Amino acid sequence: MLWETVRLAFGAIMRNALRSFLTVLGVIIGVGAVIAMVTVGQGSTSQVESDVSKLGTNLLMIRPGQAGQGPGSPGGAYAQSLTLKDADAIEEQIYSVRAAAPSTARSMTAVFGNENYTTSVAGTDNRFLIARDWQISDGRQFYESELRSGAASCILGATVVKELFGNYNPVGETIRLKQISCRVIGTLEAKGASSFGSDEDDRILMPVRAFQRRIAGNQDVSIIFVAVHSGASTEKAKGEIERLMRERRRIAPGEDDDFSVMDMKQISSMLTGISTVLTGLLSAVAAVSLLVGGIGIMNIMLVSVTERTREIGIRLAIGATERQVLVQFLVEAIVLSLIGGFLGILLGLGLALIGARWLSVPFQPDPSIIALAFLFSALVGILFGFFPARRAARMDPIEALRYQ
Amino acid sequence: MTSEAPAREAAGARAGPPLIVLEGVTKIYGAGQAAVHALRGIDLEVERGEFVAIMGPSGSGKSTAMNILGCLDAPTSGYYRFDGHEVGKLTRDQRALLRRNFLGFVFQGYNLLARTSALDNVELPLIYQGIRGAQRRQLALDALARVGLGGRETHDPSELSGGQQQRVAIARAIVGKPEVVLADEPTGNLDTVTSREIMDLLSELNREDGVTILMVTHEPDMAEYAHRIVNFVDGRVESDRPNAHRVA
């Protein structure tokens, strides 16, 4: 009987193919939009996650100020800076720390010959390479003497090499940063993909003391990268660093930290949080259009019930029970919105594929979202089909047969 | 074949109570000042195998009586027993089941489903009876053949003449092997020649298959096919007489 009813519903829908299509257009667009939003959103989330995991899972970052607070808030941008000694202390006193690299950076224009290129110049030391798990591809690291004296030597990222030197090996050449002449002693291995939308290879490293003295003009360290020995607990190291830093910065018990130690999990969740919120908002808008689509179905089902009053009368006279008529129209509404859901899923996946290509994020359709969309469109059918179906079922057969 | 029908008719009459009994049935639409007394106390008995014509001017209550007889409507007061069931006490759905299993309807305007083949139209009551697949198809084909429409199974109502459409409707009415066929002005939309063909078909079904037929008509010529003619005036039975001049 149910299969009979489904077949009957298909017949009724196909008899008015154009109208049926226009009816479910709302559902198609609604489901399509939800699927596209969620799929692209999840793609970009997993993109961010894989970017973050490229940084290494055993990496911690220490910054002055509390994470998540804007400049100007208490302990924000005005918090006491970090120092070189902080990095040394962390490395020396915490057993599980493999390397603690101080770093402070600024955007500057590098000039070589006729070429100039604006990039991020960071003052750091060789521990940066350990902490970030980075290799030198040509030339060498900083000598201890260079680090101590603050010599103007620099190591170039792959993008900087390409922009300033093309295919030419820059090691041994001299570039200019503002008024400073800087000898290129090495180049960094290319990291390849970008992280958080910025190019990791777009940077120049120089000894931190040279940077502080000749560029920044202060002793500040803006970030310390900490690598934990593999196998050691990042959580535990994080706790120890926090305790040590509180001590070093003389924070009284009960007072809040004026620095933050972030692990990759936090960074990843902070970044994916943004894309999750965006995905959620866009999906909510899309869900509203699904609701509108449902109302469209109800509207057309009501028209259809009125139009088919005579048919309903015939069926009732012939011996259909109220329930059978109700089920017939309900199934019709459900079949209609499932067709819409199916087409919407196709549309959504198509849009997501284009969107993912365009934003260069991975295209990863989520079967559970697709199942959910399908289920939801069935629900729309039941919800918005019930009222018209009940109206049909409760008709008086005599009145219905008399209807012109 | 011809000997079977009177035998059944006689057996029905002897085997106990009549198929249909109306006692003091009234029907009032609306209430108070605006109340319309469509039926003012009808007494009527119909035996199994009878062919009864109900006549009367418009507004005499014959259509209302037909709706009550067809279990489409319940009487306001009075007593209606169909084959032992007291219809007035049944729920809407119980009346639907009664219609499904014991009644067939033929309407003036045919009332076939549009854009649906003759065969599918005839299968419709069987769907609700829960008869499936090949058996259902065969029963519908048989019914169409019975009304002389073999070979037109796939035609839509729009491709058939009025007489043919009414034959499809009759096939639909008899396909479920009902006790009673209720025909409401079955020839009202047809020309004289076609009307006679349809009346011949109904008579044949009554005579050969023993189907009880209740027919509303305002055409005396058509009423002449019945065993018995009941005349309605102002919501009452004015006369109820055997038909002396029966055709065929």
Interface residues (C-beta under 8 A of the other chain):
Chain A: M1 E4 R15 R310 E311 G313 I314 R315 L316 A317 I318 G319 A320 T321 E322 R323 Q324 P397 I398 L401
Chain B: N67 G70 L72 D73 R92 D93 A96 L97 R99 R100 N101 L103 F105 F107 N111 L112 L113 A114 R115 L124 P125 I127 Y128 Q129 G130 R172 G176
